[in-house]
Amino acid sequence: MVAGGLCFCGLLRLLGSLLLPALFLSGILCICLVVLLWGVRLWIQRKKQLRSAGRDGKRPLLVAFFHPYCNAGGGGERVLWCAIRTLQKKYRNVTCVVYTGDKDATGEEIVEGAFRRFNIKLIHPVKFVFLEKRFLVEASLYPHFTLLGQSLGSVFLGWEALLKCAPDIYIDSMGYAFTIPLFKYLGGCRVGCYVHYPTISTDMLSVVRNQDTRFNNAAFITSSPLFSKFKLVYYYFFAFMYGLVGSCSDVVMVNSSWTLNHILSLWRVGACTSVVYPPCDVQAFLDIPLEVEKSTSEYSIVSVSQFRPEKDHPLQIRAFAKLLKEKRVGQQPSLKLILIGGCRNQQDEERVSKLKRLCEELAVSDDVVFRINIPFEELKRHLAEATIGLHTMWNEHFGIGVVECMAAGTVILAHNSGGPKLDIVVRHEGRVTGFLAEDEDSYAETMAYIFSLPPEKRLEIRESARRSVHRFSDQHFEDTFLSSVEPLFK
């Protein structure tokens, strides 16, 4: 016993003798790190001061948007180009910068693509900073711990962006919140962000907690209580970190009531957070005439969304196949499902190939059409000819495609969750503006119901829907966006 006590005391003395040097060394390393980071900050500030002045003798204010996939054709890119155009209209001494990884296109081609896809023409040139390390934010690089991997990868990508061009104002327009403290504390920038979709949400925590199988919660995890608990701990840790970096923002803009509720619960920055509905080009669709449908040999159902897993295109195809199989539309004209969307990369293209195989399995290949990366005028034509606009994403943050379908005069059928449920497919002036569904059966049943309505009744719904979407116009976006970012320019 005595010998054991002596050994224990000796161990304590050994640990004590090591603790003080370890603490001292840790303190020295922390001081060195702080000095290094402060030196980097001063160096970056010096680079800003050396920027050349403009024609009026004043140094232009650099406003940088972090958007690694700016050449994609989704709603997030429409927000980007409308935001840039809005700033160019308002501020003369502002130069807009876009950090992008789209090295396969020139700046001129990217701007031309924005005009072709979104009908958006910029007033002044934009400076593009092409990033070499965009692969660091590709989901395919992180088969496990994807959220954490992409977020840490975005920090390294942000560091490359900051070294190449140090702006005065930094706006994360694509959801890479972990870059915000980097630009704020090392770059000395005023920082803001536009949140399309929280990287993690309380709904995602609930899915894991309830062991529900989703596209981001694999079956092998939901079937194991141990794996589910481990993933829940991981999600809670990530949610804490996400809230920490997000709270560094000087200005936070969110695109819907659904996103607002989640960001407020995670970031807790209500004083600087506001809802800025994304700009929907409703004006471009208002010249499509609304009239009672004439007899036709074919009805079309149109879906407008990027080919990403969360958009749940398989649900659209299965519901459509169920509609055809059960012959719910009787002797009505034939039906065609048209899937319109953008492909950003090889993964999206592979996803389209899988969807085509699903069509073959369900024997609907002849009735389903894929239209990928099409120009705006073709999109408009398809919407003008469609009877139903289809949307199936669970907890869609907003739903620009939903608004465009309503503006174009289709009868919208959207998922009963997220932005469509809370902000878009709601009664307007007491009238129905569209329909909501949740699963394969309810989608098929609702589509059959819409086709069973008299053309005059469908016209009433279409007219009511079109009147309701003016609150999502480009002009409304410009007004609310400028009001929200004003603190960054003071």
Disulfide bonds with the S-S distance in Angstrom:
none
